[in-house]
Amino acid sequence: MLTEQFPWLTTLVILPLLAILPIPFLPDRNGQTIRWYALGIGFIEFSLILYTFANFYDLNQSGLQLVESYNWVPQVGITWSLGADGLAMPLVVLSGLVTTLAILASWNITNRPRLYFSLLLVMYSAQVGVFLAQDLVMFFLMWELELVPVYLLISIWGGAKRLYAATKFILYTAIGSIFILVAALAMAFYGDTVTFNLTELAQKDYSLTFQLLMYAAFLVAFAVKLPIFPLHTWLPDAHSEAPAAVSMILAGVLLKMAGYGLIRMNIEMLPDAHVYFAPILVILGVINVIYASLTAFGQDNLKRRMAYSSVAHMGFVLIGCASFTTLGMSGAMLQMISHGLIAAVMFFLSGVTYERTHTLDMDVMGGMARKMPTTFAFFTAASLASLALPGMSGFVSEIAVFLGLATSDVYSTTFKTVIIIAAAVGVVLSPIYLLSMLRRIFYGDTGAVVAKVPNIIDIRPREAFIAACLLVPIIGIGIYPKVATQVYDIKTVEVASQIQNTLLVAEQPGNLYAHVFTLPSTTVAEAPSLVTSQID
């Protein structure tokens, strides 16, 4: 059929970019036309995402679907290549939902609205392009395209220290991106053929030393964006100064680009090296959880506390990715989806609070539950989701990561016990700093700033709609996780099986981390059965 031959994925990538062209010529007054136009484009894009995957994507296939490939720079083998699978599809949907709601959350932007909404649409296109790109150079270009709008959005519409935060963001992320380009060129020119296609790159026979070097390069780039301690320091500054809508996208989507890259590049393409680096990822994940949770206690700035919470939650993604089990890998994917929704609603509600009080300092807040009861209810629900309350998506994803690591046959019992106990401490800390945040904002005596604004307006219908659109899937996934897991399960099984096939690498002499492994006696032919047994 003609609809099946239509370049749906290309349309999804370029539509927001093309939609920017008329913006300078649209008649506008006080930004009203521009914001309605941008919202319309965002809604159309999100609707096309849902239509494309609902009608042309098969959940029972693990391979790439809707593949499109066009010669772009044939002299060096660069192609415009797109495709979707269980790793990309759910994150594209997440990107569409969060970005569209972020446009709606920007309704009060009156300073340079044409530029502001144009930059949001550029981000929209770049995010979708990162998740769908099947050419490593194209992936890099989309990755870089996303950096410029974030820098401008923070530096122009941010808070008092916006230039410092924006500069720190661009320096960290741009320098990290260089490692992607270097690794892309090295892998493309390795061997007898030159290619940037991800599928073809994964089939090359790399030496172990080369894999380890490429893995390290990708890991540095993704460690900055995920972020992983100690390359995380740009994130609290960026969040504390960015507009609420930008923070929604930054935490809800951009951090997931790094998690996606870690699975797509490091684990899928460099499985031998992953066996060597896995214990490091587990340890870094635990450090993220413990360090960020403890640091969150010392933050009086509302958005900085939320930013450190994001660092802690992304630590579970690292642990799940390095668990060597299907359950752990599934938990890592679900944690990315869950945290994308939770972080988006948390930062949005912080923006609602800031618009009323014009401060993020929790020391001068207090007693706001009396003045903003509906906002308090939404904030409480979002905080409970963030602390992984049973019945919320965060609980399902974190328990899957814990069980995935606990049931792994790869690590020694001692190693697993230490890691699980340490990560559990972080889980205990999260409700403490989140509930104390609620207490300082909404309970107690009326704060100094709140007292100066006697007629604070509670959350408006538009704002309540945005919060509800994010909380409904959070609760839905928490009650019935299969609504999310069925989208990527067949792919995570394939990735886990691939990693199981490479476990024998860890038994080779010279493995610096062999003491944390207790490998069962397996052969490559038997390895997939380990994955099957875990699923059963």
Salt bridges, closest charged atoms under 4 A:
ASP85 OD1 - ARG264 NH2 2.74
ASP85 OD2 - LYS491 NZ 3.51
GLU146 OE1 - LYS225 NZ 3.14
ASP237 OD2 - LYS168 NZ 2.89
ASP237 OD1 - ARG304 NH1 2.90
GLU268 OE1 - ARG264 NH1 3.00
GLU268 OE2 - LYS491 NZ 2.78
ASP300 OD1 - ARG440 NH2 2.91
GLU355 OE1 - ARG356 NH1 3.70
ASP363 OD1 - ARG440 NH2 2.40
GLU398 OE2 - HIS313 NE2 3.76
GLU463 OE1 - ARG356 NH2 2.84
GLU463 OE2 - ARG460 NH1 4.00
GLU463 OE2 - ARG462 NH2 3.87
GLU494 OE1 - LYS491 NZ 2.83
